[in-house]
Amino acid sequence: MAHRSYHSWSYESRDNRTGSIQESEQKRPRKRLSKNVPCCLFILFILLAFSTSASLLTFSAFPEFKTKSKQVDLGDISEGLNSFEVIAIDNNVSTVELTLIPPPHDDVQVNILTSSTLPPLSFTTLKENLQISPLTKGHFRTGCNILSFDQPIYLQRGSSLKYNITSSNHEVINQLCYFSNTSDYITFLVDYTFKYVSKFCFNVSGNAIIDITINDASPYYVAIDIGDNTNISLDITAIRFYYNTTMLQDLSSQCSLNESFNFSCIIKICDGYLCDPTKNRYVIVETSHHNIVLKYDAHSTFYFKPTVRLILFSCAVFLELIAVAIALTMVYKLCKKRGPQTEPKCTCKGKATSTRFIVSHFIGQA
């Protein structure tokens, strides 16, 4: 009976082994499938991270090639610090081109400077007295400018002109007008039917004081329409603001313009992808003792400003760093799992089976 008992136990153990092998073979595909899911998600994340960073880099370098043009009328016959003009540059501007429209003067000279800081404003006071007597009967129009009868004065925003009018005839209405362009000024003087914009004209009778506040930087003319048989005395005071460039530490010369051989100047404001938006943001124009006209062209290379480009670039680099860090972590874990292993459980099971076999063998023989 012991021999039968041994053989029945051995047969039963073989059946159990066969069943466990079949069950393990059925479970292997599911385990392999579950192991592949993290790998697929990892690859998908890496592809998504790199595609997003590539899109951000593309948008940050999106070209615009846009040009803004305008004409700048500045300067007058005076000399010194009063003839400085400052042009502010936008952050997305890459180059600035200044072209001199030559006036009928051979000795005109324009110096172009740049600075990262705005020059402070200072002011000076000019005074002049003009005596005007009509040369003809009826209404009489003439210029009454502080620098000269027909020469404009260049005034910055915040400057002012004050006209103290003394009239010999208090019953006659006189009209004083100021102009920011030459064509309207000349038309007003030669065409007595020309009616200028009312907000720039003042109708006065007898003695009066007129204050003119300047809102935009430009050369300004002043003219007066005097009534019949009237003498006018004008006491003119100009409070003139100007940019004081003597206090700048980073003032740098770029080029000089003149009518003889050099009409244009190109200044590079931003000569790279990630430019410093705080440098070379102001172009300073120093004129000679003439009124000049400059054509100002601002060229933009990129659609976004440097600050936005820097943010997009940083986000792209950050995403790539995260993707690389996750990739290295996953590779490290996979390498650690695939390292050399001892399989103690299999050895123990094998020993246990052998021990049972030996014990049963001895029992059967007994």
TAZIKA-V818237 format. One record per residue. N is the residue number from 0. RES is the residue in three letters. PHI is phi in radians with two decimals (NA if undefined). PSI is psi in whole degrees, 0 to 359 (NA if undefined). OMEGA is omega in radians with two decimals (* if undefined). Layout:
# TAZIKA-V818237
N&RES&PHI&PSI&OMEGA, N&RES&PHI&PSI&OMEGA
This chain:
# TAZIKA-V818237
0&MET&NA&327&3.12, 1&ALA&-1.13&325&-3.14, 2&HIS&-1.18&321&3.09, 3&ARG&-1.13&319&3.13, 4&SER&-1.04&321&-3.13, 5&TYR&-1.16&315&-3.10, 6&HIS&-1.19&324&3.11, 7&SER&-1.16&322&3.12, 8&TRP&-1.17&319&-3.14, 9&SER&-1.15&321&3.14, 10&TYR&-1.17&320&-3.14, 11&GLU&-1.17&322&3.14, 12&SER&-1.19&326&3.10, 13&ARG&-1.16&321&3.10, 14&ASP&-1.10&320&3.12, 15&ASN&-1.11&320&3.12, 16&ARG&-1.11&317&-3.13, 17&THR&-1.10&319&3.12, 18&GLY&-1.17&319&3.14, 19&SER&-1.16&325&3.11, 20&ILE&-1.16&318&3.13, 21&GLN&-1.13&319&3.11, 22&GLU&-1.13&320&3.13, 23&SER&-1.15&324&3.11, 24&GLU&-1.18&327&3.09, 25&GLN&-1.24&330&-3.11, 26&LYS&-1.45&341&-3.08, 27&ARG&-1.05&314&3.13, 28&PRO&-1.04&321&3.13, 29&ARG&-1.14&319&3.12, 30&LYS&-1.14&320&3.12, 31&ARG&-1.13&320&3.12, 32&LEU&-1.13&318&3.12, 33&SER&-1.17&331&3.10, 34&LYS&-1.30&333&-3.12, 35&ASN&-1.37&337&-3.11, 36&VAL&-1.07&311&3.10, 37&PRO&-1.06&324&3.12, 38&CYS&-1.14&319&3.12, 39&CYS&-1.13&317&3.11, 40&LEU&-1.12&322&3.12, 41&PHE&-1.12&314&3.12, 42&ILE&-1.11&319&3.12, 43&LEU&-1.09&319&3.12, 44&PHE&-1.14&318&3.14, 45&ILE&-1.08&315&3.13, 46&LEU&-1.11&319&3.14, 47&LEU&-1.14&319&-3.13, 48&ALA&-1.12&315&-3.11, 49&PHE&-1.24&325&3.09, 50&SER&-1.18&322&3.10, 51&THR&-1.16&316&3.12, 52&SER&-1.12&322&3.09, 53&ALA&-1.13&322&3.10, 54&SER&-1.14&318&3.12, 55&LEU&-1.11&318&3.10, 56&LEU&-1.13&323&3.12, 57&THR&-1.15&316&3.14, 58&PHE&-1.18&325&-3.13, 59&SER&-1.18&333&3.12, 60&ALA&-1.80&20&-3.10, 61&PHE&-1.16&121&-3.07, 62&PRO&-1.37&153&3.11, 63&GLU&-2.14&314&-3.14, 64&PHE&0.91&53&-3.11, 65&LYS&-1.84&146&-3.12, 66&THR&-2.24&130&3.03, 67&LYS&-1.95&128&-3.08, 68&SER&-2.15&144&3.02, 69&LYS&-2.79&164&3.10, 70&GLN&-1.85&138&-3.13, 71&VAL&-2.00&119&3.10, 72&ASP&-1.78&118&-3.05, 73&LEU&-2.63&169&3.09, 74&GLY&1.49&162&3.06, 75&ASP&-2.69&193&-3.05, 76&ILE&-1.40&352&3.12, 77&SER&-1.34&163&-3.11, 78&GLU&-2.14&167&3.07, 79&GLY&1.72&205&-3.04, 80&LEU&-1.16&342&-3.10, 81&ASN&-1.18&343&-3.04, 82&SER&-1.67&15&3.09, 83&PHE&-1.53&140&3.02, 84&GLU&-2.30&143&-3.10, 85&VAL&-2.05&131&3.10, 86&ILE&-1.99&120&3.12, 87&ALA&-1.39&140&-3.10, 88&ILE&-1.92&132&3.07, 89&ASP&-1.19&158&-3.09, 90&ASN&-1.18&333&-3.08, 91&ASN&-1.59&6&3.13, 92&VAL&-1.45&131&-3.14, 93&SER&-1.68&317&3.13, 94&THR&-2.40&152&3.09, 95&VAL&-2.19&132&3.11, 96&GLU&-2.07&124&3.12, 97&LEU&-1.96&125&-3.12, 98&THR&-2.13&128&-3.13, 99&LEU&-1.45&125&3.00, 100&ILE&-1.59&106&-2.92, 101&PRO&-1.10&125&2.98, 102&PRO&-1.44&172&-3.14, 103&PRO&-1.37&55&3.11, 104&HIS&-2.38&134&-3.12, 105&ASP&-1.47&337&-3.03, 106&ASP&-1.79&19&3.14, 107&VAL&-1.22&139&-3.12, 108&GLN&-2.49&131&-3.14, 109&VAL&-2.23&125&3.09, 110&ASN&-1.85&132&-3.12, 111&ILE&-1.87&124&-3.14, 112&LEU&-2.17&161&3.06, 113&THR&-2.31&155&3.13, 114&SER&-2.75&150&3.07, 115&SER&-1.56&353&3.12, 116&THR&-2.15&149&3.13, 117&LEU&-1.38&128&3.11, 118&PRO&-1.10&144&3.11, 119&PRO&-1.25&156&3.12, 120&LEU&-1.60&136&2.98, 121&SER&-2.17&174&3.13, 122&PHE&-2.48&158&3.06, 123&THR&-2.41&161&-3.11, 124&THR&-2.07&130&3.08, 125&LEU&-2.03&144&3.11, 126&LYS&-2.34&145&-3.14, 127&GLU&-2.70&149&3.07, 128&ASN&-2.13&130&3.13, 129&LEU&-2.14&136&3.04, 130&GLN&-1.95&122&-3.06, 131&ILE&-2.12&126&3.05, 132&SER&-2.15&131&-3.13, 133&PRO&-1.06&138&3.11, 134&LEU&-1.59&343&-3.13, 135&THR&-2.32&167&3.06, 136&LYS&-1.36&157&-3.10, 137&GLY&1.45&196&-3.13, 138&HIS&-1.18&146&-3.10, 139&PHE&-2.40&129&-3.12, 140&ARG&-2.00&139&3.13, 141&THR&-2.72&159&3.05, 142&GLY&-1.36&146&3.11, 143&CYS&-2.41&60&-3.11, 144&ASN&-1.53&150&-3.01, 145&ILE&-1.27&328&-3.14, 146&LEU&-1.42&323&3.11, 147&SER&-2.93&166&-3.06, 148&PHE&-1.01&320&-3.06, 149&ASP&-2.13&22&3.11, 150&GLN&-1.95&132&-3.13, 151&PRO&-1.34&166&3.01, 152&ILE&-2.05&132&-3.13, 153&TYR&-1.49&122&-3.06, 154&LEU&-2.19&137&3.05, 155&GLN&-1.45&166&3.06, 156&ARG&-1.03&134&-3.11, 157&GLY&1.69&346&3.08, 158&SER&-1.25&170&-3.11, 159&SER&-2.62&154&3.03, 160&LEU&-2.14&134&3.13, 161&LYS&-2.15&123&-3.14, 162&TYR&-2.01&116&3.05, 163&ASN&-1.73&108&-3.01, 164&ILE&-1.73&129&3.01, 165&THR&-2.08&120&-3.06, 166&SER&-1.96&142&3.10, 167&SER&-1.41&344&-3.12, 168&ASN&-2.21&108&-3.07, 169&HIS&-1.41&352&-3.12, 170&GLU&-1.62&350&-3.09, 171&VAL&-1.73&137&3.11, 172&ILE&-1.58&125&3.07, 173&ASN&-1.88&155&-3.11, 174&GLN&-2.22&126&3.11, 175&LEU&-1.98&129&-3.12, 176&CYS&-2.28&150&3.04, 177&TYR&-2.16&149&-2.98, 178&PHE&-2.33&145&3.09, 179&SER&-1.88&7&3.05, 180&ASN&-2.50&153&-3.02, 181&THR&-1.24&323&-3.04, 182&SER&-1.11&315&3.12, 183&ASP&-1.15&323&3.13, 184&TYR&-1.10&313&-3.14, 185&ILE&-1.16&319&3.12, 186&THR&-1.07&319&3.12, 187&PHE&-1.08&323&-3.09, 188&LEU&-1.29&322&-3.02, 189&VAL&-1.67&335&-3.11, 190&ASP&-1.94&104&-3.07, 191&TYR&-1.28&347&3.09, 192&THR&-1.52&352&-3.10, 193&PHE&-1.29&125&3.12, 194&LYS&-1.85&114&-3.11, 195&TYR&-1.41&168&-3.13, 196&VAL&-1.02&130&-3.00, 197&SER&-1.13&330&-3.09, 198&LYS&-1.25&347&3.09, 199&PHE&-1.81&10&-3.12, 200&CYS&-2.21&152&-3.14, 201&PHE&-2.27&124&3.07, 202&ASN&-1.68&123&-3.09, 203&VAL&-2.34&150&3.03, 204&SER&-2.24&134&-3.10, 205&GLY&1.29&216&-3.12, 206&ASN&-1.50&144&-3.12, 207&ALA&-2.80&159&3.04, 208&ILE&-2.13&126&-3.11, 209&ILE&-2.08&126&3.08, 210&ASP&-1.91&128&3.13, 211&ILE&-2.05&119&3.10, 212&THR&-1.74&132&-3.07, 213&ILE&-1.60&126&3.13, 214&ASN&-1.79&338&-3.12, 215&ASP&-2.34&139&3.12, 216&ALA&-1.19&127&-3.11, 217&SER&-3.07&161&2.92, 218&PRO&-1.26&136&-3.08, 219&TYR&-2.13&137&3.02, 220&TYR&-1.91&152&3.04, 221&VAL&-2.31&134&3.12, 222&ALA&-2.36&157&-3.10, 223&ILE&-2.32&140&3.03, 224&ASP&-1.83&112&-3.05, 225&ILE&-1.75&138&3.14, 226&GLY&-1.27&175&-3.07, 227&ASP&-1.15&135&3.03, 228&ASN&0.98&51&-3.10, 229&THR&-2.35&133&3.02, 230&ASN&-1.81&140&-3.07, 231&ILE&-2.16&137&2.99, 232&SER&-2.05&128&-3.09, 233&LEU&-2.10&122&2.96, 234&ASP&-1.78&112&-3.01, 235&ILE&-1.89&133&3.07, 236&THR&-2.25&128&3.10, 237&ALA&-2.06&122&2.98, 238&ILE&-1.70&110&-2.92, 239&ARG&-1.97&114&3.05, 240&PHE&-1.49&146&3.10, 241&TYR&-2.62&159&3.11, 242&TYR&-1.46&123&-3.12, 243&ASN&-1.63&96&-3.09, 244&THR&-1.40&353&-3.13, 245&THR&-1.19&343&-3.11, 246&MET&-1.64&0&-3.14, 247&LEU&-1.47&138&3.12, 248&GLN&-1.69&335&-3.04, 249&ASP&-1.90&27&-3.13, 250&LEU&-1.27&127&-3.13, 251&SER&-2.27&139&-3.14, 252&SER&-1.47&137&-3.12, 253&GLN&-1.88&308&-3.12, 254&CYS&-2.91&173&3.08, 255&SER&-2.23&140&3.12, 256&LEU&-1.99&141&3.02, 257&ASN&-2.68&165&-3.04, 258&GLU&-1.27&338&-2.99, 259&SER&-1.28&308&-3.01, 260&PHE&-2.43&346&-3.06, 261&ASN&-2.24&107&-3.07, 262&PHE&-1.75&339&-3.01, 263&SER&-2.38&159&-3.13, 264&CYS&-2.55&131&3.12, 265&ILE&-1.95&126&-3.11, 266&ILE&-2.03&127&3.09, 267&LYS&-1.52&115&3.13, 268&ILE&-1.59&317&-3.09, 269&CYS&-2.37&107&-3.04, 270&ASP&-1.94&38&3.13, 271&GLY&-2.88&179&-3.09, 272&TYR&-1.31&306&3.12, 273&LEU&-1.81&85&-3.09, 274&CYS&-1.51&158&3.05, 275&ASP&-1.45&112&-3.06, 276&PRO&-1.27&356&-3.10, 277&THR&-1.67&355&-3.08, 278&LYS&-1.79&145&3.08, 279&ASN&0.93&49&-3.11, 280&ARG&-1.66&355&-3.12, 281&TYR&-2.32&131&3.04, 282&VAL&-1.84&124&-3.08, 283&ILE&-1.89&126&-3.11, 284&VAL&-1.89&121&3.10, 285&GLU&-1.88&116&-3.08, 286&THR&-1.76&162&3.03, 287&SER&-1.50&194&-3.07, 288&HIS&-1.44&55&3.08, 289&HIS&-2.56&153&2.97, 290&ASN&-1.43&127&-3.08, 291&ILE&-2.21&166&3.07, 292&VAL&-2.22&125&3.11, 293&LEU&-2.00&139&2.98, 294&LYS&-1.64&126&-3.03, 295&TYR&-1.99&119&3.13, 296&ASP&-2.08&120&3.10, 297&ALA&-1.88&119&-3.10, 298&HIS&-1.81&130&3.11, 299&SER&-1.94&128&-3.14, 300&THR&-1.59&318&-3.09, 301&PHE&-1.85&151&-3.14, 302&TYR&-1.27&319&-3.11, 303&PHE&-1.63&155&3.09, 304&LYS&-1.31&162&-3.10, 305&PRO&-0.97&324&-3.13, 306&THR&-1.13&316&3.12, 307&VAL&-1.17&320&3.12, 308&ARG&-1.09&321&3.13, 309&LEU&-1.15&321&3.11, 310&ILE&-1.13&313&3.13, 311&LEU&-1.09&318&3.13, 312&PHE&-1.11&318&3.14, 313&SER&-1.14&319&3.11, 314&CYS&-1.10&319&3.13, 315&ALA&-1.11&315&3.12, 316&VAL&-1.13&321&3.14, 317&PHE&-1.11&317&3.11, 318&LEU&-1.11&319&3.13, 319&GLU&-1.14&321&3.11, 320&LEU&-1.13&319&3.10, 321&ILE&-1.11&316&3.14, 322&ALA&-1.08&317&3.13, 323&VAL&-1.14&320&3.13, 324&ALA&-1.11&316&3.12, 325&ILE&-1.14&321&3.12, 326&ALA&-1.09&316&3.12, 327&LEU&-1.12&322&3.12, 328&THR&-1.12&316&3.13, 329&MET&-1.12&317&3.12, 330&VAL&-1.09&321&3.12, 331&TYR&-1.11&317&-3.14, 332&LYS&-1.17&320&3.12, 333&LEU&-1.13&317&3.11, 334&CYS&-1.12&325&3.13, 335&LYS&-1.19&322&3.13, 336&LYS&-1.24&327&-3.09, 337&ARG&-1.51&10&-3.12, 338&GLY&-1.28&176&-3.13, 339&PRO&-1.13&131&-3.13, 340&GLN&-2.20&150&-3.10, 341&THR&-1.63&342&3.11, 342&GLU&0.93&60&-3.13, 343&PRO&-1.21&331&-3.08, 344&LYS&-1.18&318&-3.14, 345&CYS&-1.11&319&3.14, 346&THR&-1.12&318&-3.14, 347&CYS&-1.14&318&3.13, 348&LYS&-1.11&320&3.11, 349&GLY&-1.10&317&3.11, 350&LYS&-1.12&318&3.14, 351&ALA&-1.08&318&3.14, 352&THR&-1.14&318&3.12, 353&SER&-1.11&320&3.14, 354&THR&-1.13&316&3.11, 355&ARG&-1.07&320&-3.14, 356&PHE&-1.12&318&-3.13, 357&ILE&-1.18&316&-3.13, 358&VAL&-1.10&316&-3.14, 359&SER&-1.14&324&3.13, 360&HIS&-1.10&315&3.12, 361&PHE&-1.17&324&3.13, 362&ILE&-1.16&320&3.14, 363&GLY&-1.15&321&3.12, 364&GLN&-1.20&329&3.13, 365&ALA&-1.23&NA&*
